[in-house]
Amino acid sequence: MTNSENLGQQSGIASAYQRVRSNLTLRRETDVMGLTAAVTLLAALTAGSDLTPHTKTSVLLVIWGATFGLAIVHWFALIVAMRLVSDPSVQFSPLELLISQTLMASFVAIVASAFTLVLPMNYDRLGARITAALFIGVLVAVETERTDMSPIRRFLLSVCLAVAGITVAFIKLLVK
């Protein structure tokens, strides 16, 4: 790949990112996917026992199925719904929606996968659940940055949501 092709690809990625950030409807859809993927991952890893023998591969399959798989299913359902109920105010293409949602879900999956791979077997599922909970808090912190909420209120909302998710993650560990 030449430098000019690489620059073109980088500017294409940067352009797509800017498009998602500037189109509020597309941004909201992307955020909904991130929140939904994180909550679904938290729920999926709550099913079953952390102490039952399992492989890292089985945990990774749950992570990617619950996040990336959900993004594909959600995108399909949304595209069908958009065809059934036309909304002339929609200013993004199905491809832009697919890319933004799968990238968001993939980000959740990549971070959860990284923790799963580095943590010991007895804590890999817990680590992925905590990662999902923290993702929710971070996404809320990032998105409330542009609101008229006070900084302390934004902080408290982000922390409360992350703590709620982490509580679910730990309660699962304690309840056998």
N, C-alpha and C positions, 0 to 999 in steps of 0.2 A: 504494500500500500504506500503510495507516495505521500509526501507531506501535504500536498494540496488536497488529496483525497481524504487524508486523516482530518485535516482542518474542516473540510466540508462535512464529514461525518460528525465531528464534534459540534459544529455549529448547528447541524440538524438536530442533534440531541438537545443542545442548549435551546434551540428554537422550540422544540416540542415541550421542553420543561417550561419555558416562558409562556407558551400557549396555555398549558394546563393552569399555571399560576394566574394568568390574566383573565381567563374565561371563568367567571364565577360558577356557572352551572357545571362545567366540566371539572372544576376544582372541587365542588361539593360532591359530585359523583365519585371522584377519586378518593376524597376523604371518607365518604360512606364506605367505600370498598376497604380502605385501610382499617377502619373501626370494625367493620363486619368481619374481616379476615382475622383480626386479633381476637375478637370475642369468640368467633367460631373455633379458632385454634385453642383458646383457653378451655372452651367446653369440650372439644374433641379429646384433649389430653387429660381432662378430668375423668372421662369414662375409663374404666379399667383401673388396674392397680399399678402403682409405681414400683411396687416391690415384686410383682410377678416377673419371672424371667422374660426378658425381651432383648431384641437386638437393636443396635443403633439404627439399622436400616428400617426396622418396623416403625420406630419413632419418626424418622425422616419421611417415611411414606405418609404417616398421619399429618405431619407438618405441611408437606407439599400438597397433599390432597385437600386438606382443610383450607388452605390459603389460595394457591394457584388454581386448583380445581374449582373452588368457589368463585373466583374471579371470572373464569370462563363461563360457568353456568349463569352467573349474574349478568354478564355481558350479553349472553344469548337471550335471556329473558327480557332484558331491557330493550334490546333491538327489536324483538317481536312486539313488545308493548308499544314501542315508538311507531311501528308500522300500523298497529291497530288504532292508536290514538295519536293523530298527527298534531304536532306542536310547532307552529311556525317560528317560535322564539328560540328553538334549539339551534345553536350555532356551532355545532361540532359534528364531525363525521363519526360513523361507527368505528372506523379504524382508530381515530384519536381516542375514542372511549376505550376500546380494547387495549390499546397501548398503555394509557394512563392507569387503568384498573389492574392490568396484569403486572405492571411495574410496581405499583403500590403493594399488591399482594405478594409479589416476589421479594420485595424488600423485607416484609414481615417474615417470610419463610427463610430468607438468607440469614437474618440475624438469629432467629430461633434455631436454625440448623447449626450455626456456628457454636452456640452455647451447648447444644445437644452433643456435638462432636467433642468438645473439650471437657465437659463435665463427666464425672464417674457415672457408671451405669445406674446406680440407685438414685441419682439426682438429675439425670438428663431430661426427663419429662417435666420435673419441677422447674428446671432452668428454662425450658421452652415456655412454660406457662407464665413464669415471671417476666420473661422477655415480652410476651404478648401484652401483659398488664402494663409494663413500662412503656411499650409502644403507644398504648392508648393515652397515657399521661403526656408523653412527649408530643404526640400529634395535637392534642388539645392545647398544649402550651404554645406550639407553633401557630396554630390557626387562630387562637384568641389574641395573638399579638396585634392584629389589625382591628380589633374591636374597641369599643369604648369602655370596656371593663378596666377597672383599676388594676395595676400590676399585682397587688396583693390578692385580689379576687381571682385573677388569672392563675396565679401560683397555687392558691388554695384549691381551685377547681381541678387543675392538673394533678396535683398531689393526691387529692381525695379520690379521683378516678383510678389513679395508679395503685393507691393503697387498697381500694376496693378489689381490684383485680388480683393483687398480690395476696390479699386475705383469702380469696377463693382458691388461689394456688396452694397456699399453705394448709387451709382447712382440708383440702383433698388429701394432702400428705398425712394429716393427723387422723382422718377418718378412714378406716380400713375396710 
